[in-house]
Amino acid sequence: MTVTATSVDESDQLKPPIAPPPRAARLMRVVPALTAALSGVLLYVSFPPRTLWWLALPAFAGLGWVLRGRSWKAGLGLGYLFGLGFLLPLLVWTGVEVGPGPWLALVAIEAVFVALVGAGIAAVSKLPGSPLWAAALWIAGEAARARAPFNGFPWGKIAFGQADGVFLPLAAVGGTPVLGFAVVLCGFGLYEVVRLAVDHRRTRTARRSAAAVALLSVAVPVAGALAARPLVSDTAQDGTATVAVIQGNVPRAGLDFNAQRRAVLDHHARETERLAAEVKAGKVPRPDFVLWPENSSDIDPFANADARAVIDTAAKAIGVPVSVGGVVERDGRLLNEQILWDPEKGPVDTYDKRQIQPFGEYLPLRSLVGAINEDWTSMVRKDFSRGSEPGVFTMAGTRVGLVTCYEAAFDWAVRSEVEDGARIISVPSNNATFDRSEVTYQQLAMSRVRAVEHSRTVTVPVTSGVSAIIMPDGTITQRTGMFVADSLVQKVPLRSTETPATRLGVMPEIALVLVAAGGLGWAIGSGIRTRRPRTA
């Protein structure tokens, strides 16, 4: 019997596929999980204090690879691993003084949002234009994290890792959602370009429409960023103001720095008086106003005559208005308050922090937390109350918007001050609780993004550093060290223009959420049609 080539081919086709060795099969199952986690770590490395912003692109390319074609359940698990790889190192500062329990609990909860996004990205991964849907889903996940639970926790928005990147001008176009969307789109587009190139090399077939979409996913964000550069400027529109930022330092780092509240107040008063002496000697220019950090007077100056006298003496020495960060109790409410202190009249205006920090300034689920660990409830003995109005002080004729520490992470909190007429933004902060961790650099990067987003000079007075002065183009012109007493004095531009991001407000974010919902709906509908049984 003669065996033809055709019969050999047919017999080969009938043979069962050769199964990979058991060890190789196990390794193949582990590789996607390992890649997801390492891609998350790569995304973390792209964040400050490092300036490796571009690593966000391969991080999302890696995520795109592991999620393509997966079931939503697999996407859920792989997304969770990506979230853990990113958030565990990013948020380690939350456990500096309270131990690993709260840090791990926070990460475990926040990573759930990333897991849900992973499930959605897996679902849309085979749709035409998948990078678009995937990037919109990521921004929808960020929007959810910024609002829930406990009024949200936006730390780790992709935009906040891009203060040194080429995409930064897009913050002026549509705020953090558009900036973040561009970065994520470019990352997923990069994966699509590589995937299609590999497919073409293997099959020698060209899928022109898919290739065009992939290339556009990379090219459009970069082109958009270049086109947005004219929106970024540090030119003075309403004249200039000479500002002074005071960093008084604290006696010691950690949660117990508050035990020496009077020493903290004295440090800031002393640094202000030292600056006044330098002004009098002609060594530095006289500031138009002075900005103290959050918690610079944790002794209530309205209830304590000694504290009032210390602040009053410092204000009279410098001879200009001072914004003081105080903790005050009024009508039975505990408030994190900025106080406008006139050198002649004393306190004349106040701003109460509106976005207060859960588990730091108030304790949700107090009874449950106490049952788990009584020490945690003792750290927040009394809850702070929220303010209700924007904080814009008129200081020597300049409208200064106050965004207190944690509030800088929230789009609405910064935008409201600009909409209320702020020509300059101040972000008084206190990071002494977190020692020398990365939190101060992460927060500084947020302020740089906000400067570009709203085209405003941003000052960052911090109790223990890093304090800084940031131009409307996001450039840091002066900064202090950490855990030193210092002051910064500089003439800065005042601007009144409203960027598209300021005018559009929340609309870009809503639009991207709707895009995400559309893509997810399309994917679900396609899946239902595919599974529908045929009728006779």
Disulfide bonds with the S-S distance in Angstrom:
none
